[in-house]
Amino acid sequence: MTKTARLDLRLTADQKTLIEQAAAIEGATAAGFAITTLIERAAETVYRARIAILPAEAWEEFVRTLDEQPELPAATRALLSEPTAPREGTP
């Protein structure tokens, strides 16, 4: 995959030094280390934002709600009780 997009960052000297030290420990370039770390953190953040964590009581209420049989409106019940036309190719 060709990398064409850019992300420019301004850092303090201490931040840059810390990133360079961490990259050296990992055997990576500072840029490679930064990209890998940013991507991992971004994926984790997006994942956490997309899941719902509920306390046990709220989870039980959620499951009960899903299991309930809702009362269908009269118009829907009437529609469902009407005979349907046979589909093409069925006897």
C-alpha positions as CSV (number, residue, x, y, z in Angstrom):
1,M,0.0,0.0,0.0
2,T,1.4,3.4,-1.0
3,K,1.7,5.9,1.8
4,T,0.7,9.3,0.5
5,A,-1.1,10.9,3.5
6,R,0.8,13.0,6.0
7,L,0.3,13.8,9.7
8,D,2.5,16.6,11.0
9,L,3.1,16.8,14.7
10,R,4.8,19.3,16.9
11,L,6.6,17.9,20.0
12,T,8.6,19.2,22.8
13,A,12.3,18.1,22.8
14,D,11.6,15.8,25.8
15,Q,8.7,14.1,24.0
16,K,10.8,13.6,20.9
17,T,13.7,12.1,22.9
18,L,11.3,9.8,24.7
19,I,9.8,8.5,21.4
20,E,13.3,8.0,20.0
21,Q,14.4,6.1,23.1
22,A,11.3,3.9,22.9
23,A,11.8,3.3,19.2
24,A,15.5,2.3,19.8
25,I,14.4,-0.2,22.5
26,E,11.9,-1.7,20.0
27,G,14.4,-1.7,17.2
28,A,12.3,0.7,15.1
29,T,12.7,4.1,13.7
30,A,11.0,7.0,15.6
31,A,8.5,7.4,12.7
32,G,7.8,3.6,12.5
33,F,7.4,3.4,16.3
34,A,5.1,6.5,16.3
35,I,2.9,5.2,13.5
36,T,2.6,1.7,15.0
37,T,1.7,3.1,18.4
38,L,-0.8,5.7,17.1
39,I,-2.5,3.1,14.9
40,E,-2.8,0.6,17.8
41,R,-4.2,3.3,20.1
42,A,-6.6,4.6,17.5
43,A,-7.9,1.1,16.8
44,E,-8.4,0.5,20.5
45,T,-10.2,3.9,21.0
46,V,-12.5,3.3,18.1
47,Y,-13.3,-0.3,19.3
48,R,-14.1,0.9,22.9
49,A,-16.4,3.6,21.5
50,R,-18.3,1.1,19.5
51,I,-19.1,-1.4,22.3
52,A,-21.5,-0.9,25.2
53,I,-20.5,-2.0,28.7
54,L,-23.4,-2.3,31.0
55,P,-23.7,-3.1,34.7
56,A,-25.2,-6.6,35.4
57,E,-28.6,-5.1,36.3
58,A,-28.8,-3.0,33.1
59,W,-27.7,-6.0,31.0
60,E,-30.4,-8.2,32.5
61,E,-33.0,-5.5,31.7
62,F,-31.7,-5.2,28.2
63,V,-32.0,-9.0,27.7
64,R,-35.5,-9.0,29.2
65,T,-36.5,-6.3,26.8
66,L,-35.1,-8.2,23.8
67,D,-37.0,-11.3,24.9
68,E,-40.4,-9.6,25.3
69,Q,-43.0,-10.2,22.6
70,P,-44.2,-6.7,21.7
71,E,-47.8,-6.1,21.1
72,L,-48.2,-5.6,17.3
73,P,-50.4,-2.7,16.1
74,A,-53.9,-3.8,14.9
75,A,-53.0,-2.8,11.3
76,T,-49.9,-5.0,11.4
77,R,-51.9,-8.0,12.8
78,A,-54.5,-7.5,10.1
79,L,-51.9,-7.4,7.4
80,L,-50.2,-10.6,8.7
81,S,-53.5,-12.4,8.9
82,E,-54.2,-11.9,5.2
83,P,-53.5,-14.7,2.8
84,T,-50.4,-14.1,0.6
85,A,-50.2,-14.7,-3.1
86,P,-48.2,-17.8,-4.1
87,R,-44.7,-17.1,-5.2
88,E,-43.6,-18.0,-8.7
89,G,-42.5,-21.6,-8.9
90,T,-44.3,-22.7,-5.8
91,P,-47.3,-25.0,-5.8
